[in-house]
Amino acid sequence: DIVIIDDLSNSSLIVLDGIKNILKKTIPFFKIDLKNKKDLRDFFKKNIDIKGVIHFAASKSVGESVLKPLEYYENNLTSLINLLQLLPYNGNDFPFIFSSSCTVYGQAESLPIMENAPIKPAQSPYGNTKQIGEEILLDLSKSKENLKVVSLRYFNPIGAHPSLQIGELPIGKPQNLVPFITQTAAGLHNKLSVFGNDYPTKDGTCIRDYIHIVDLAKAHAKGLNYLINKKNKNNFEVFNLGSGTGNSVMEVIKTFEKVSGKPLNYQFSKRRKGDIVSAFASTFKANKILGWKTTLSLEDALSSAWRWQKKNSKI
């Protein structure tokens, strides 16, 4: 059984309808800002049987975090600390899944990136909040033997659920590539800006590892099962979640044009602060230990994102 907490700062209650339609049941929802300790404490007093957490609540735009660093530190770290202080550990093993990010690696020395790669100085406040978040969880897991943490380092999640009941629905101007692509194709923006075409890559644009959101979601279930059933004594573990393949921004654009049949109006602009050149995952550890691997392609993800956009734009 699941309950959802969200402050709706970057989401909508409409999502609950989509979830209900998929699952054929209603999931209890509580509108709570995790930075509000009183409201969060009241929630746990009324829900004393919570036995595990998947913690997604964070602002997540690299570019925006450079412009609004204090907002990112306050939101991403205060919410995590409040949650950890108020969790009902109750003496039993308590599984905790943390949404981390490949940004913790900075610009990696070698590719694909493995979980034991050196953690470089963060290239953005957002990336730093994820580094600090992992450090907090590691330290706490050492002091609380029953806290069992899996930190999932996402690469670049994209796409929508195949039912088109739920998908990426940013409030205001998108801060990520794919929703900006789909909104531009739908006529909501005149042009798509490609930040930098002078990187040392095959076409001059940044390379990232794009993973279908459905594959990513399934990894969380695998992570929970692993924590519930694990036998070893390591209370804190990290796993990369990516496709294992790097695609440039231009490759994503061209693939979208292919699957959608829509030509994109794009222009090159200057590099964005905080962006690294290239990042894609080694998924060997997640494949072996969690028994998880991706099954959906870049084409699948972009096709679902476009169908989701058309539904929401009534195209």
C-alpha angles and dihedrals in degrees: 000000000000137000124190128216120191136150091211091231090136103011142054139234086238086079089067090059090053092050091049091051092051097045098033089228139080120255115212111248131199122191100218133149106220089214087067101083095187094055091046092049090051090052093055092046089057095040104046096157098068106138103177144005138219104197114203100146108123142108106251116187117116093200095045091048090058089056096040107030097154092052090053095048092047096046101039099040103032091051092051095046093048091049094049092047093053102038114124097236091171095185095283127107106282117201116213123185114197124199103225130164144232086241087084087077095057109197101347120222093226138021139261092041116235125201091250093057113126115271103237126199107287117260093212141023088250092056090047092054088056092048091049091045091056091047090052091050093046092051093045093048088057092055097040108052093191094056107098113190132192114183112201112204104208120205112195115326115200140161138048139267110279090240088061087225092118134020144134108318110167119191112237122345112002117247095197132072105241100050088047089052093050093044091050090050088049091054097251091120129034096219142009114230116219107202106224132349097192101076117126093258133111094270100019096253129110120273121224139169110246118200128187110249091230091058089047093051092051090055090063091058089049089049093052092048089050093053093046094049103030120124104192124093099236105118096188126048135163130211132186115231112198142109093258090237129101121220126184122231089251091052089054091050093049092046090051091051089052098050095039101037087224121125112222125225104220138160134194118244134175122293117279118238113251097026119127126210103244140356133168131154140251101218096185095110095050090045093052104036103029095033089231133135137158119264101177127077135222087257091053091050096047092045091053091046091053094047089049091050092049091051092051093043091044092233 
